[in-house]
Amino acid sequence: MTYKEAIAEIEQILKSLREEQNSIDTLSERVERASELIALCREKLRKAENEVNKVLED
């Protein structure tokens, strides 16, 4: 999954949380998925930052 795809899915989850009546089960699932996606995005950002820093050091 790309960073862009993950962000798009997070945005969709947020939209559904704002606009829909969510059961506690659905809410829990969506929050858990959003948390996984956020972790994925953070990792991709860390990797990109490290790669940029390596290029700048050389």
Backbone atoms as SQL, in Angstrom:
CREATE TABLE atoms (id INTEGER PRIMARY KEY, chain TEXT, resi INTEGER, resn TEXT, atom TEXT, x REAL, y REAL, z REAL);
INSERT INTO atoms VALUES
  (1, 'A', 1, 'MET', 'N', 0.847, -1.176, 0.000),
  (2, 'A', 1, 'MET', 'CA', 0.000, 0.000, 0.000),
  (3, 'A', 1, 'MET', 'C', 0.890, 1.236, 0.000),
  (4, 'A', 2, 'THR', 'N', 0.541, 2.186, -0.822),
  (5, 'A', 2, 'THR', 'CA', 1.318, 3.425, -0.881),
  (6, 'A', 2, 'THR', 'C', 0.868, 4.390, 0.221),
  (7, 'A', 3, 'TYR', 'N', 1.694, 5.378, 0.456),
  (8, 'A', 3, 'TYR', 'CA', 1.364, 6.421, 1.425),
  (9, 'A', 3, 'TYR', 'C', 0.068, 7.121, 1.013),
  (10, 'A', 4, 'LYS', 'N', -0.032, 7.427, -0.267),
  (11, 'A', 4, 'LYS', 'CA', -1.211, 8.125, -0.780),
  (12, 'A', 4, 'LYS', 'C', -2.481, 7.295, -0.582),
  (13, 'A', 5, 'GLU', 'N', -2.404, 6.004, -0.828),
  (14, 'A', 5, 'GLU', 'CA', -3.555, 5.118, -0.641),
  (15, 'A', 5, 'GLU', 'C', -3.956, 5.047, 0.838),
  (16, 'A', 6, 'ALA', 'N', -2.957, 4.991, 1.701),
  (17, 'A', 6, 'ALA', 'CA', -3.237, 4.929, 3.141),
  (18, 'A', 6, 'ALA', 'C', -3.911, 6.205, 3.625),
  (19, 'A', 7, 'ILE', 'N', -3.414, 7.339, 3.181),
  (20, 'A', 7, 'ILE', 'CA', -4.014, 8.622, 3.558),
  (21, 'A', 7, 'ILE', 'C', -5.450, 8.704, 3.057),
  (22, 'A', 8, 'ALA', 'N', -5.679, 8.261, 1.836),
  (23, 'A', 8, 'ALA', 'CA', -7.034, 8.282, 1.277),
  (24, 'A', 8, 'ALA', 'C', -7.977, 7.414, 2.104),
  (25, 'A', 9, 'GLU', 'N', -7.499, 6.248, 2.530),
  (26, 'A', 9, 'GLU', 'CA', -8.344, 5.378, 3.348),
  (27, 'A', 9, 'GLU', 'C', -8.608, 5.992, 4.722),
  (28, 'A', 10, 'ILE', 'N', -7.597, 6.618, 5.302),
  (29, 'A', 10, 'ILE', 'CA', -7.792, 7.302, 6.586),
  (30, 'A', 10, 'ILE', 'C', -8.840, 8.397, 6.435),
  (31, 'A', 11, 'GLU', 'N', -8.746, 9.167, 5.380),
  (32, 'A', 11, 'GLU', 'CA', -9.724, 10.231, 5.144),
  (33, 'A', 11, 'GLU', 'C', -11.128, 9.663, 4.975),
  (34, 'A', 12, 'GLN', 'N', -11.255, 8.532, 4.305),
  (35, 'A', 12, 'GLN', 'CA', -12.559, 7.899, 4.128),
  (36, 'A', 12, 'GLN', 'C', -13.114, 7.420, 5.470),
  (37, 'A', 13, 'ILE', 'N', -12.251, 6.865, 6.295),
  (38, 'A', 13, 'ILE', 'CA', -12.683, 6.426, 7.626),
  (39, 'A', 13, 'ILE', 'C', -13.169, 7.617, 8.439),
  (40, 'A', 14, 'LEU', 'N', -12.418, 8.704, 8.423),
  (41, 'A', 14, 'LEU', 'CA', -12.826, 9.903, 9.162),
  (42, 'A', 14, 'LEU', 'C', -14.163, 10.431, 8.661),
  (43, 'A', 15, 'LYS', 'N', -14.336, 10.437, 7.367),
  (44, 'A', 15, 'LYS', 'CA', -15.597, 10.903, 6.785),
  (45, 'A', 15, 'LYS', 'C', -16.757, 10.032, 7.258),
  (46, 'A', 16, 'SER', 'N', -16.563, 8.727, 7.227),
  (47, 'A', 16, 'SER', 'CA', -17.637, 7.831, 7.649),
  (48, 'A', 16, 'SER', 'C', -17.941, 7.987, 9.141),
  (49, 'A', 17, 'LEU', 'N', -16.923, 8.249, 9.937),
  (50, 'A', 17, 'LEU', 'CA', -17.149, 8.452, 11.367),
  (51, 'A', 17, 'LEU', 'C', -17.942, 9.730, 11.631),
  (52, 'A', 18, 'ARG', 'N', -17.713, 10.741, 10.826),
  (53, 'A', 18, 'ARG', 'CA', -18.424, 12.007, 10.987),
  (54, 'A', 18, 'ARG', 'C', -19.862, 11.926, 10.484),
  (55, 'A', 19, 'GLU', 'N', -20.085, 11.195, 9.409),
  (56, 'A', 19, 'GLU', 'CA', -21.370, 11.257, 8.708),
  (57, 'A', 19, 'GLU', 'C', -22.332, 10.116, 9.007),
  (58, 'A', 20, 'GLU', 'N', -21.853, 9.031, 9.579),
  (59, 'A', 20, 'GLU', 'CA', -22.695, 7.857, 9.758),
  (60, 'A', 20, 'GLU', 'C', -22.949, 7.574, 11.230),
  (61, 'A', 21, 'GLN', 'N', -24.055, 6.900, 11.466),
  (62, 'A', 21, 'GLN', 'CA', -24.305, 6.341, 12.789),
  (63, 'A', 21, 'GLN', 'C', -23.481, 5.068, 12.872),
  (64, 'A', 22, 'ASN', 'N', -22.579, 4.988, 13.797),
  (65, 'A', 22, 'ASN', 'CA', -21.691, 3.836, 13.913),
  (66, 'A', 22, 'ASN', 'C', -22.005, 3.041, 15.167),
  (67, 'A', 23, 'SER', 'N', -22.125, 1.737, 15.003),
  (68, 'A', 23, 'SER', 'CA', -22.250, 0.876, 16.177),
  (69, 'A', 23, 'SER', 'C', -20.890, 0.830, 16.858),
  (70, 'A', 24, 'ILE', 'N', -20.876, 0.385, 18.077),
  (71, 'A', 24, 'ILE', 'CA', -19.616, 0.306, 18.812),
  (72, 'A', 24, 'ILE', 'C', -18.656, -0.659, 18.132),
  (73, 'A', 25, 'ASP', 'N', -19.196, -1.725, 17.522),
  (74, 'A', 25, 'ASP', 'CA', -18.343, -2.687, 16.823),
  (75, 'A', 25, 'ASP', 'C', -17.711, -2.055, 15.590),
  (76, 'A', 26, 'THR', 'N', -18.503, -1.350, 14.824),
  (77, 'A', 26, 'THR', 'CA', -18.001, -0.686, 13.626),
  (78, 'A', 26, 'THR', 'C', -16.996, 0.395, 14.007),
  (79, 'A', 27, 'LEU', 'N', -17.325, 1.151, 15.023),
  (80, 'A', 27, 'LEU', 'CA', -16.435, 2.206, 15.483),
  (81, 'A', 27, 'LEU', 'C', -15.082, 1.622, 15.870),
  (82, 'A', 28, 'SER', 'N', -15.112, 0.561, 16.627),
  (83, 'A', 28, 'SER', 'CA', -13.882, -0.090, 17.066),
  (84, 'A', 28, 'SER', 'C', -13.056, -0.573, 15.882),
  (85, 'A', 29, 'GLU', 'N', -13.689, -1.201, 14.916),
  (86, 'A', 29, 'GLU', 'CA', -12.989, -1.695, 13.725),
  (87, 'A', 29, 'GLU', 'C', -12.363, -0.556, 12.932),
  (88, 'A', 30, 'ARG', 'N', -13.110, 0.515, 12.758),
  (89, 'A', 30, 'ARG', 'CA', -12.608, 1.648, 11.973),
  (90, 'A', 30, 'ARG', 'C', -11.455, 2.349, 12.675),
  (91, 'A', 31, 'VAL', 'N', -11.561, 2.508, 13.970),
  (92, 'A', 31, 'VAL', 'CA', -10.480, 3.143, 14.717),
  (93, 'A', 31, 'VAL', 'C', -9.225, 2.269, 14.671),
  (94, 'A', 32, 'GLU', 'N', -9.399, 0.967, 14.797),
  (95, 'A', 32, 'GLU', 'CA', -8.260, 0.056, 14.727),
  (96, 'A', 32, 'GLU', 'C', -7.597, 0.120, 13.345),
  (97, 'A', 33, 'ARG', 'N', -8.403, 0.125, 12.295),
  (98, 'A', 33, 'ARG', 'CA', -7.852, 0.202, 10.935),
  (99, 'A', 33, 'ARG', 'C', -7.126, 1.527, 10.739),
  (100, 'A', 34, 'ALA', 'N', -7.721, 2.622, 11.200),
  (101, 'A', 34, 'ALA', 'CA', -7.076, 3.930, 11.073),
  (102, 'A', 34, 'ALA', 'C', -5.740, 3.935, 11.805),
  (103, 'A', 35, 'SER', 'N', -5.692, 3.321, 12.966),
  (104, 'A', 35, 'SER', 'CA', -4.452, 3.242, 13.732),
  (105, 'A', 35, 'SER', 'C', -3.375, 2.475, 12.959),
  (106, 'A', 36, 'GLU', 'N', -3.757, 1.375, 12.333),
  (107, 'A', 36, 'GLU', 'CA', -2.808, 0.601, 11.517),
  (108, 'A', 36, 'GLU', 'C', -2.282, 1.441, 10.354),
  (109, 'A', 37, 'LEU', 'N', -3.178, 2.170, 9.710),
  (110, 'A', 37, 'LEU', 'CA', -2.785, 2.994, 8.565),
  (111, 'A', 37, 'LEU', 'C', -1.869, 4.137, 8.988),
  (112, 'A', 38, 'ILE', 'N', -2.158, 4.726, 10.130),
  (113, 'A', 38, 'ILE', 'CA', -1.316, 5.806, 10.642),
  (114, 'A', 38, 'ILE', 'C', 0.084, 5.286, 10.934),
  (115, 'A', 39, 'ALA', 'N', 0.177, 4.108, 11.523),
  (116, 'A', 39, 'ALA', 'CA', 1.484, 3.504, 11.793),
  (117, 'A', 39, 'ALA', 'C', 2.238, 3.253, 10.490),
  (118, 'A', 40, 'LEU', 'N', 1.537, 2.774, 9.484),
  (119, 'A', 40, 'LEU', 'CA', 2.151, 2.544, 8.173),
  (120, 'A', 40, 'LEU', 'C', 2.681, 3.851, 7.585),
  (121, 'A', 41, 'CYS', 'N', 1.889, 4.910, 7.669),
  (122, 'A', 41, 'CYS', 'CA', 2.303, 6.208, 7.140),
  (123, 'A', 41, 'CYS', 'C', 3.517, 6.744, 7.891),
  (124, 'A', 42, 'ARG', 'N', 3.517, 6.603, 9.203),
  (125, 'A', 42, 'ARG', 'CA', 4.661, 7.067, 9.996),
  (126, 'A', 42, 'ARG', 'C', 5.935, 6.344, 9.593),
  (127, 'A', 43, 'GLU', 'N', 5.823, 5.032, 9.388),
  (128, 'A', 43, 'GLU', 'CA', 6.989, 4.250, 8.994),
  (129, 'A', 43, 'GLU', 'C', 7.495, 4.691, 7.620),
  (130, 'A', 44, 'LYS', 'N', 6.585, 4.912, 6.684),
  (131, 'A', 44, 'LYS', 'CA', 6.994, 5.368, 5.352),
  (132, 'A', 44, 'LYS', 'C', 7.667, 6.740, 5.430),
  (133, 'A', 45, 'LEU', 'N', 7.140, 7.612, 6.273),
  (134, 'A', 45, 'LEU', 'CA', 7.746, 8.937, 6.442),
  (135, 'A', 45, 'LEU', 'C', 9.138, 8.830, 7.061),
  (136, 'A', 46, 'ARG', 'N', 9.303, 7.953, 8.063),
  (137, 'A', 46, 'ARG', 'CA', 10.623, 7.756, 8.676),
  (138, 'A', 46, 'ARG', 'C', 11.632, 7.253, 7.654),
  (139, 'A', 47, 'LYS', 'N', 11.213, 6.285, 6.842),
  (140, 'A', 47, 'LYS', 'CA', 12.106, 5.746, 5.816),
  (141, 'A', 47, 'LYS', 'C', 12.497, 6.819, 4.810),
  (142, 'A', 48, 'ALA', 'N', 11.534, 7.601, 4.382),
  (143, 'A', 48, 'ALA', 'CA', 11.818, 8.666, 3.418),
  (144, 'A', 48, 'ALA', 'C', 12.763, 9.693, 4.034),
  (145, 'A', 49, 'GLU', 'N', 12.538, 10.046, 5.287),
  (146, 'A', 49, 'GLU', 'CA', 13.407, 11.005, 5.960),
  (147, 'A', 49, 'GLU', 'C', 14.840, 10.474, 6.049),
  (148, 'A', 50, 'ASN', 'N', 14.977, 9.206, 6.402),
  (149, 'A', 50, 'ASN', 'CA', 16.311, 8.605, 6.482),
  (150, 'A', 50, 'ASN', 'C', 17.007, 8.601, 5.128),
  (151, 'A', 51, 'GLU', 'N', 16.275, 8.284, 4.078),
  (152, 'A', 51, 'GLU', 'CA', 16.857, 8.276, 2.733),
  (153, 'A', 51, 'GLU', 'C', 17.292, 9.678, 2.314),
  (154, 'A', 52, 'VAL', 'N', 16.480, 10.669, 2.605),
  (155, 'A', 52, 'VAL', 'CA', 16.822, 12.059, 2.277),
  (156, 'A', 52, 'VAL', 'C', 18.069, 12.474, 3.059),
  (157, 'A', 53, 'ASN', 'N', 18.105, 12.129, 4.326),
  (158, 'A', 53, 'ASN', 'CA', 19.261, 12.493, 5.143),
  (159, 'A', 53, 'ASN', 'C', 20.530, 11.840, 4.635),
  (160, 'A', 54, 'LYS', 'N', 20.448, 10.591, 4.176),
  (161, 'A', 54, 'LYS', 'CA', 21.621, 9.926, 3.613),
  (162, 'A', 54, 'LYS', 'C', 22.109, 10.634, 2.354),
  (163, 'A', 55, 'VAL', 'N', 21.190, 11.039, 1.507),
  (164, 'A', 55, 'VAL', 'CA', 21.559, 11.753, 0.282),
  (165, 'A', 55, 'VAL', 'C', 22.214, 13.084, 0.629),
  (166, 'A', 56, 'LEU', 'N', 21.665, 13.774, 1.587),
  (167, 'A', 56, 'LEU', 'CA', 22.206, 15.081, 1.962),
  (168, 'A', 56, 'LEU', 'C', 23.577, 14.961, 2.632),
  (169, 'A', 57, 'GLU', 'N', 23.839, 13.855, 3.309),
  (170, 'A', 57, 'GLU', 'CA', 25.121, 13.659, 3.959),
  (171, 'A', 57, 'GLU', 'C', 26.234, 13.381, 2.955),
  (172, 'A', 58, 'ASP', 'N', 25.879, 12.776, 1.829),
  (173, 'A', 58, 'ASP', 'CA', 26.895, 12.411, 0.835),
  (174, 'A', 58, 'ASP', 'C', 27.359, 13.562, 0.001);
